[in-house]
Amino acid sequence: MTTVAPVPSSRDLPHPAREEIRLEGVLHALSDPVRLRIVRELAAEGIELSCSHFDLPVTKSTTTHHFRVLRENGVIRQAYEGTAKMNGLRRDDLDALFPGLLDRLLTAAARQAARHGEG
């Protein structure tokens, strides 16, 4: 019996493997307030969310850019479900590579948001 590998779809999105995720890429991805807001919301919800779920103060093309930066740096995983692009936090990968980093960044971001009345 021959096993056939699935043919990649044009809708498959490239993601770095766990061992390809680099600290400087993660920090770069999280250095933008809009991207940090996306990650905070994904972490708070604990489930995959569609791109349209997020109410961001930027254009659709800029929103797409922010999601791409997060995906390409290994912070989130994106997959199509029907017509929706779903986003999930790669917590397991980030925690395995950089133990405690994500939790500390999320705690610091929450404190900063509270200090500045950003919720």
N, C-alpha and C positions, 0 to 999 in steps of 0.2 A: 504494500500500500504506500503510495506516494503522498507526502504531506506538502501542500501548497501554501506558501506564505501569503498572507493577505496583501493585496495590492494597495499601496498607499493611495488615499483619496486626495484630490486637490483641496479637500477641506481638512486634511490632517495638518496640524500645526506643529512645527518643530519645537522641541523642548530639550534642554541640556540633560544628559544623564546625571545622576547624583554626583558621580565623581568628577564631573566637569563644572559643577557649581563652584564659583570662586567668591571668597569673602568680599573683595573689592567690588565685584559685580552686584552682590546683594546689597552692600552699603550704598552703592550708586543708585540702585533701583529704589531704595527706601529714603533717599535724600530729598526727594521731591514731595511737597505737602500733599498733592493730589494722589500720588501713588501710595504714600503712607496712609492716607485716608481709606483707600481701597483695601489695603491690607488690614487695617484696623477693623473695618466692617466685616471682611471675610473671617477674621479671627473671632470677632464677637458673635457672628451668626453660627459659625462652626459647620456650615454646609456650603455646597456649591451655589453660586448666585450667577444669574445671567448679567451680561453687560448692561442691559436696560434697567436692571434693579437699582443701579447706582445713579444718584442725582448729583452730578458733578458740575462745578461752575466753569466748564470748558466746552469747546465745540466737540462734535462727534468725532472729527478726525483727530483732535488732540486726545480725546478719551481713548481712541484706538491705539494711538502712540503709547500712552501710559500703560495700557494693558500689555502691549507688545514688549515694552522694556521689562516689566515684571516677569513675563513669561520667559523671555530670552535670558534672563539672569537667574532663573530657577526659583523664583519666589512663588509663582503661581503656576497651575496647570490649567490649560484651556482645552475644551473639547466641545464640538458641536453636538447638540441634542435637538434634532429637527432643525428649525431655523434659528434657534437660540445658541449663542456661544456661552457656555457655562465656565465659570472660574472657580477654582478651588485653591486654597492655600497649601503649599507643599511643606506643611509643618513637619512631617516625619523626616523628610530629607534635610530640612534646615536644622532640626534638632539633632539629627545624627552627625551632621558635619560641624555644627557650631553650637554645642550644648548651651542652652540658656540665653543665647543671643536674641532670639525672636521675642521671648517673654520679656526680657529686659527692655528691648526697644519699644514693645507695645506698652509696657508700664510707663516708660519715660514719655512716650507720645500722649498717653492718657493724662498724665500729670500736666504736661505742657498745654494740652487742649483745655483742661479745667482752669489752669492759671490764666489763660487768654479768653475764657468764656466761649470756647469752640465746641463744647459738648463732648 
